[in-house]
Amino acid sequence: QVQLAESGGGLAQPGGSLRLSCAASESIFRIFIMQWYRQVPGKQRELVASISDSGRTIYDDSVKGRFTISRDNDKNTVSLEMNNLKPEDTAVYYCQYKTTTRENETQDYWGQGAQVTVST
């Protein structure tokens, strides 16, 4: 069973930066979408950024111009560079891989979550 592991969360001051990374525990046949979500207590998980296997990116309006998603297809990793952080960016961040198998079956994998706290 493939497992995803996030790293790089933590505490930052407003205006600061953090970088999240996500890696898979084993090789995956094809990852057609890599995404970052975030969730705060009492609210639904929301999509922050997405990157396709061709490199096309999509960002939520709240993070456009501040966050950058990137992927390394050789290593099956995805990163989220977060700049000019705001207190409202405080959340647990989850990576998600949307994959297909050799039998053309789709499968989603989730990381366990990484806490990002933006505070003075």
N, C-alpha and C positions, 0 to 999 in steps of 0.2 A: 504494500500500500504506500503510495507516494505521500510524503509529508512535506509541507512547506514551513520554512522557519524564517521569521522576520528578525532583523537586528537593526540597531541604530536609534531606537527611540530614546526618550529621556526628557530632561527638563531644559527649556530654553527661555530666555527673556524675550519680551516683545521686540520685534525687529531682528531677532537672531535667526540662526539657521540650524537645521538638522537634516540628516540624510538617512533614509530608511532603505534597507536592502532585503531582498527575499530570495531564498534559494531552495531548490528541490532536493529531496534526499536521494533521488535516483534519476536516471535518464527517463525522459518523456518523449514519446514518438513525435508528437506535434503539439505545440502550444500556440493556438492561433490568436488568443487574446491574453494579455497580462493586465491586471487591474489592481488599483488600490481603492479600498473603501475605508470609511471611518464611521465610528459610532460613539455617541455619548449616551449616558444612562437615560432611559425613558424615551429615547428617540430611535427611529428606524436607521438601519445602516444605510449610508449614502455613498454613491460613487464619487470618488475624488478625481481620478485620472485613469485613462485607459490607453494601451498601446497595442496595435495589431502586429502580426508577424511581418508586415511590410513596413512597419515604422510609423504608421498613421496614429496620431495622438488625439485624444479628446480630454478636455478638462472641464470640471465644474466651474461655473462663473466665479465662484467665491475664491478660487485659487489661481485663476488665469493670471499669468505674468509673474507669479510668485513661486509656483511649484513646477518642477520639470520631471517628467517620467522618462525613463530610458530602460533599454533591455539589452542583454548580451545573449544572443541566440546560441552561441557556442557553449556557454556555461548554464543556460536556462535560468538566468537570474534577471530580476527587475529591480530598479531602484527608484526612489522618489526623493529628489532634492527639494527641500522646503526652505525658502528664503523669506525674509521679511515676515516672520511668523507673528500671528496675532493671537490674543487669548482665546478667540473663538475657534482657533484651530485645535484646541485641546480636545483630545478624543483617543480612543483606541483605534489604531490603524491596522487594517487587515489586507494582506495581498491575496489575490485570487488568480488562478490559472484556469482558463477554459481550454480544454485539450480534446484531441481526437486520438483514438487508438488506431492500430493497423487495420482493425476490422471496421473502421469508420464509425465507431461509437464515440459519443461525446461524454466527457467527464469533467466535472469541476472540482478543483482542489482549493482549500482555504488554509491560510496560515493561522497560528494561534492568537495573533494579535500583539501589537506593540504599543505601549502607552506613550503618548506624546503630550506633554504638559507645557503650556506657554504661560509664564507667570513671572511677576517681579518678586 
